[in-house]
Amino acid sequence: MDSDMGLSDISRAYRGSGPLAIVLPVLLALLALQPAAAATKKSRQSGATTGEVYRWVDNEGVVHFGDQIPSEYAPIDRQVLNQYGVPLRTEQGAITEEELAAEKKAAAEKKAALVAARRAEVLLSTYLSVEEIEALRDRRMELINGQFSVTRIYLQSLKDRLTQLQAEAGNFKPYSTDPETEPIDGKLARELSDLADSVALYEKALLETRSRQNRVLMAFDADIARFKELKGL
């Protein structure tokens, strides 16, 4: 037997599952590796460890042995055998993109089911009736609505002040079209800029509060519907 042949080069396909069908190819493969082992003591990047052999069965039922798994057989599960042909462990084959997507989907569904179960547990342990949920909803909305009203009133006062400053700034360059007008005073320009920034900030806050109102209402509506479902109402 050629001493330069690697284990993957002498890999054979066997049909059947008798002891000889397992041990014989393993022994032949290991014997072929012995002359080359002394020259290749550096660590491997892949494949079974020294003295171990992979055994796998392809889609046609043919048994294969080798120290590495060819790429076309990567998705197939395999056994790792010692030098006596005794199985040491089983390794899962590389999963396909479809299998990976299915695993991710299953994990997401499992997580969603756990979240739903936890939510149901919290609802049943927190509330005794739909009226209790509605009462809490009304209290929450009262607070948010109050915040919305305060923000809206303050925003309007900022806008009114901004209108006044813009009118004053209209008498100076660069806002005035009169070429003989003086440049705007630095203090007025800074106040005008700061006020415009404040208006933009509170307009954003008002939109966020409105969005929060909608989210809270939707969340409570969902809780009420789920509570009724759990209670059979």
C-alpha distance (Angstrom), angle and dihedral (degrees) to the residues before:
residue distance angle dihedral
M1 . . .
D2 3.84 . .
S3 3.83 108.4 .
D4 3.83 91.4 -150.7
M5 3.80 93.9 62.0
G6 3.80 115.5 110.4
L7 3.78 123.5 -137.5
S8 3.77 91.5 -108.6
D9 3.84 88.8 53.2
I10 3.80 93.8 56.4
S11 3.79 95.4 40.9
R12 3.79 109.0 136.9
A13 3.77 133.8 -161.4
Y14 3.79 117.8 -127.5
R15 3.76 132.6 -174.5
G16 3.77 119.1 -146.6
S17 3.78 133.8 36.9
G18 3.81 105.8 -116.4
P19 3.82 120.6 133.6
L20 3.81 92.5 -104.2
A21 3.80 91.4 52.4
I22 3.80 88.3 58.7
V23 3.80 104.1 36.4
L24 3.83 99.9 40.7
P25 3.82 98.2 59.6
V26 3.79 90.5 42.0
L27 3.80 92.4 53.8
L28 3.80 92.5 45.3
A29 3.77 91.1 50.2
L30 3.80 94.1 48.5
L31 3.80 92.4 47.4
A32 3.78 90.4 53.1
L33 3.77 90.6 53.6
Q34 3.81 96.7 51.9
P35 3.85 98.6 82.4
A36 3.80 91.6 48.1
A37 3.80 96.4 43.2
A38 3.81 95.2 81.7
A39 3.81 91.0 55.5
T40 3.81 95.1 47.0
K41 3.80 106.3 49.3
K42 3.78 94.0 133.4
S43 3.79 113.9 110.2
R44 3.76 118.9 -89.5
Q45 3.75 123.6 -118.9
S46 3.81 93.5 -148.3
G47 3.78 142.4 -1.2
A48 3.79 133.5 60.0
T49 3.79 120.0 -38.0
T50 3.80 121.4 -101.1
G51 3.79 111.7 -62.3
E52 3.80 93.5 17.3
V53 3.79 127.8 107.1
Y54 3.78 132.8 -164.7
R55 3.79 119.6 -126.7
W56 3.80 120.3 -168.5
V57 3.78 139.0 160.3
D58 3.80 119.6 -134.8
N59 3.79 126.4 -141.8
E60 3.80 91.1 -88.2
G61 3.79 93.4 55.8
V62 3.80 95.1 -104.7
V63 3.81 115.2 144.3
H64 3.81 117.1 -134.4
F65 3.81 134.0 -170.1
G66 3.78 129.4 -162.1
D67 3.78 145.9 135.1
Q68 3.81 89.8 -118.0
I69 3.78 134.4 32.0
P70 3.82 115.1 -117.8
S71 3.79 112.9 -127.9
E72 3.81 93.1 -112.4
Y73 3.82 89.6 60.3
A74 3.81 96.6 42.3
P75 3.84 94.5 107.2
I76 3.84 92.0 55.4
D77 3.80 120.6 95.3
R78 3.78 113.8 -119.9
Q79 3.80 143.0 -166.6
V80 3.80 123.7 -127.6
L81 3.83 111.9 -140.2
N82 3.80 130.2 -167.4
Q83 3.81 123.8 -131.6
Y84 3.81 89.9 -80.7
G85 3.78 94.0 54.4
V86 3.80 93.2 -107.1
P87 3.82 113.8 144.9
L88 3.81 111.4 -115.0
R89 3.77 101.0 178.1
T90 3.78 144.5 -25.8
E91 3.78 122.3 -114.5
Q92 3.77 124.9 -157.8
G93 3.77 116.3 -122.5
A94 3.79 122.0 -118.7
I95 3.79 109.9 -80.6
T96 3.79 122.4 -126.6
E97 3.80 124.7 -121.2
E98 3.80 88.9 -103.2
E99 3.80 91.6 52.5
L100 3.80 90.8 46.6
A101 3.80 90.5 51.1
A102 3.81 90.0 48.8
E103 3.81 91.1 50.6
K104 3.80 91.4 50.0
K105 3.79 90.6 48.4
A106 3.80 91.8 49.3
A107 3.81 90.9 48.3
A108 3.79 91.2 49.8
E109 3.80 91.4 49.0
K110 3.80 90.9 48.8
K111 3.80 91.0 50.1
A112 3.81 91.2 48.2
A113 3.80 90.4 50.3
L114 3.81 91.2 51.2
V115 3.80 91.2 48.7
A116 3.80 90.8 48.9
A117 3.80 91.7 48.9
R118 3.79 91.2 49.2
R119 3.78 91.1 48.1
A120 3.80 91.3 51.4
E121 3.80 90.3 49.7
V122 3.81 91.8 51.2
L123 3.80 92.9 47.8
L124 3.79 93.8 50.9
S125 3.80 93.7 44.8
T126 3.82 94.6 45.5
Y127 3.79 104.8 42.7
L128 3.77 133.6 43.7
S129 3.79 97.1 -172.0
V130 3.79 144.4 9.5
E131 3.79 88.3 -106.8
E132 3.81 90.7 63.7
I133 3.80 91.1 54.5
E134 3.79 91.4 47.7
A135 3.81 91.4 49.3
L136 3.80 91.9 53.2
R137 3.79 90.1 46.2
D138 3.79 91.3 53.3
R139 3.81 92.1 50.2
R140 3.78 92.2 49.6
M141 3.78 92.2 47.7
E142 3.79 91.6 48.6
L143 3.80 90.1 57.4
I144 3.79 93.8 46.2
N145 3.79 92.8 45.3
G146 3.80 89.7 51.2
Q147 3.79 90.2 51.8
F148 3.78 89.9 48.6
S149 3.81 92.5 51.9
V150 3.81 93.7 48.7
T151 3.80 91.6 48.7
R152 3.79 92.3 47.6
I153 3.81 93.1 50.3
Y154 3.79 93.0 48.0
L155 3.79 91.2 46.3
Q156 3.79 90.3 53.8
S157 3.80 90.6 52.2
L158 3.80 89.6 52.0
K159 3.78 91.0 50.1
D160 3.81 91.4 50.0
R161 3.79 91.2 51.1
L162 3.81 90.6 46.4
T163 3.80 90.0 53.5
Q164 3.81 89.9 53.4
L165 3.79 93.0 49.3
Q166 3.78 91.7 47.0
A167 3.79 89.0 53.9
E168 3.81 90.1 51.7
A169 3.79 92.0 46.0
G170 3.79 89.3 52.8
N171 3.80 88.1 74.4
F172 3.79 92.6 61.7
K173 3.74 139.3 57.8
P174 2.99 132.0 -60.6
Y175 3.81 91.0 25.7
S176 3.80 97.3 45.8
T177 3.80 120.5 76.8
D178 3.80 91.2 -151.3
P179 3.83 106.7 106.3
E180 3.81 91.2 -151.5
T181 3.80 97.2 57.2
E182 3.79 120.5 110.0
P183 3.79 124.1 -110.9
I184 3.78 115.8 -91.9
D185 3.79 116.4 -89.0
G186 3.80 113.2 -101.2
K187 3.79 93.5 -127.0
L188 3.80 92.2 51.3
A189 3.80 91.4 47.1
R190 3.82 92.0 51.9
E191 3.80 92.4 46.8
L192 3.78 90.5 49.2
S193 3.81 91.7 50.2
D194 3.81 94.0 45.7
L195 3.78 91.8 48.1
A196 3.79 92.2 50.2
D197 3.82 89.0 51.9
S198 3.82 90.8 50.0
V199 3.79 91.7 50.8
A200 3.80 90.7 52.0
L201 3.82 90.9 47.4
Y202 3.80 94.9 51.5
E203 3.79 92.5 43.4
K204 3.79 87.3 57.3
A205 3.81 90.8 46.9
L206 3.80 90.1 51.6
L207 3.80 91.6 52.3
E208 3.80 90.8 48.4
T209 3.80 91.3 50.8
R210 3.80 90.4 50.3
S211 3.79 89.7 50.3
R212 3.80 89.8 49.4
Q213 3.80 90.0 52.9
N214 3.79 90.1 55.6
R215 3.80 93.8 46.2
V216 3.79 93.5 50.2
L217 3.80 92.4 48.7
M218 3.80 91.8 49.0
A219 3.81 91.9 47.8
F220 3.80 93.1 51.3
D221 3.80 91.8 45.0
A222 3.81 88.7 53.9
D223 3.82 91.6 47.4
I224 3.79 91.7 50.5
A225 3.80 92.2 48.6
R226 3.81 92.0 48.1
F227 3.81 92.6 45.8
K228 3.79 90.5 52.7
E229 3.79 89.8 49.0
L230 3.80 92.5 50.7
K231 3.80 92.1 47.0
G232 3.78 94.0 42.6
L233 3.80 92.2 -121.7
